[in-house]
Amino acid sequence: MEKFVYQSSLAGRIASLIDVGFGTFRGFVRLVLGELAYVGGSLRPFVQIQPERVNRLVFVCLGNINRSAFGHAVAAGLGVRVVSIGLSTTTGAPAFEKAVSTAPVYGADLAGHRATDFTDYRYQPGDLLLAMEVRHAHELVRRGIPAEAVALLGHWSRPHRIHIHDPHQHTDQYFRTCFAIIHSAVINLVDELRRADSPCVKP
């Protein structure tokens, strides 16, 4: 009986750690696979940028109502030329209510955010598209975006998170974890761009 209780307790702790830190077990697995790909060098094209050529940041996720919307708001607050888009969304959709309530913890406001679908976005030379997931980076290239214009935002986060799992419909705790990762990544990336006098940083 004690062994069963211990095992149940251990399983509960692991489930809680995954919930808070990674959203789901799938999110944890995708993070591990992404980090292995990064260490192996196959993601090198998506973690190298040329700051002097970046005129605008374009945050990308699936729905443009959580992750990319928040990244957009943080970058805009730091004085960067920025837009955000979703690979499969409805243009004009508002940010998800949990994203709206979580964003102020990090000094951002999503109340006025409206989503933009990829089909309503026009790539401009100098755009740097910042994907949250490895599969999204590959999808952008498949849709015709130059590979050198695509980067994985999580490369700039501390701790390093090459995969930033979608918080949609997940717990408040994971929403805060996800937004903390994005907040860290945006601050570090913008700092790098600013130090390199990138034209995307407004004077």
N, C-alpha and C positions, 0 to 999 in steps of 0.2 A: 504493500500500500504506500509506504513512504517513497519507494522508488518511483511509483506511478505519479505521485504528487510532485516529486522533484522533476521528473521528465516533463510533466505538464507545465510546471513553473518555468523550466528552461525554455520550452517551446514558446511559451507566452512572452518571455523576455526577448527571444530572437525575433518573434513576430513584431514586437513593439519597436525594436531597433530598426528593423527593415522599414516599418511604417513611417517612423520619424525621419530616418536618414535617406531612404531611397524611394519611398512611395509604395512600391510593390516589390515582390520577389523578382518579377520580370525587369523592373527598373534596376535592381541590384545586378542581375545577370548582364543586362545591356551595358551597365557601367563597367563591369569587370572585362567584358569582351572589348569594349571601347578602349580601355586603358591598355590591354594587351596589344591591341592593334597599334596604339600610339607608341608603346615601347618598341614594338617590332618595326616601326618606321613607315608603315603603310598609310598613315594619316598625315605624313609630313606636308603634303600639299595644302592641307586644311589648317595648319597651325603656323604657317609662315606668311607674313604680310609685308607690304611695302608702304609704310605710313605716309611717305611723301606723295603717294599716288591716290590716297583715300580722300575723296571729296564728300562722301556721305556714308553713314552707317545705316544698314538695313537689317533690322532684327527679324528673324524668321522662326516660326514654329508652325503648328498645324492649324490652330483656330484663330490665332492673333487676338486672343481674349484673356490670356494668362501670361505665359512666359515672355513672348516677344513684346506684348503690350507693356509689361513691367520694364523690360530692358529699354524700350523706347523712352519711357517716362524718366528713368534714371539718367540716361544719356542726355536727354533734352535739358534736364536740370543742371547738367554739367557744361552746358553751352556747346553742344555738338549738333551738327546738321544730321538729322535722323528721320527715318520713317520706319514702319514695321508692317509686315505682311503675314498672311497665313497661307499654307499650301492647299488647304481645303476648308474654306470658311465662307461666310456670307458677308459681303461688304456692307458696312453700316452696323453690324452687330455690336452691342456694348460689351465691355469687359465683364467677365464672370463676377458675380456678386462677392465671392470669397476673395478674388483677386483685388477687388475694389476695397474691401475691408482690411486686407493684409498690407497693401501697398504703403499706407501712411506710417507703418512701423519703420519703414526705411526712407521716409521723407518724400514719397512719391504720391501722385494723385491720378487715379485711373477713372474718376467719375465721368470725365468727358471723352474717354477713349472710344473710338469706333474702328472696327476691324476693316482691313483691306485684303481682298482675295488676291492671290498671285496673278490671276487673269487681269486684274485692274492695275497691276504694277508694270512700269516700264523701266527696264534696266538702263542705267546711264553709266558711261565710262567713269570710273572713279568710285562707283558703289562698292562697298564691302558688305557682302551678305553674311550675317552671323547666325549660323544654325545652332540649334540646341541638341540635335542628335546626329549621329554619323549617317544614318539612313536618309535624313533630311538633306545633308550636305550632298550626298550622291544624287538625290532626287533633283536638287537644284541644277546640278551639272547635266543631268539627263534632260532637263527642260530647257537647256540652252544657255545657262549662265556660265561664263568662263570659270574654269576651276580655280584660277588664280584670284578670282573675285569672291571666293567662298571660304569662310573660316569657321571653326568650331568655337563658339563663345566660351565654353567651359575650360578651354585651355588656359584662359587668363584668370580663372577663379582660384582662390586659396581656401580650402584645399582644392587640388586639381580635380576637375570633374568633366571629363571629355564628353560624357553623356549627362544631360540635364533632363531628368524624367518629367513628363507632363504631370502637374499636380491636379489636373481637373478631376473633380468628384472624389478627391482624396481628403485626408484629414487636415485640420487647421495646422497641426504640427508640421506636416510635410510641406504645406504651403509656405510656412515660414522658412523651413530649410531650403526649399527651392528658390525662394526669393532672396535669401541670404547669399546663396551661391551666385545667382545672377547679379546681385548688387556688387559683390566682390569682383566678379569678372569685368563688369562694366567700368568700375572705378580703375582697375588695373590697366585695362585696355586704353581707356581715355588718357590715363597718365602717360602711357607709352606714346600715344599719338601726339599729345601735347608737347612732350619732350623732343619729339622729332619734327615739331612745327608742321604737323599735318594740316592740310587745308580744310579738313572737315571740322576742326575746332575753331569756333567763331572767335574773332579777335576781341 
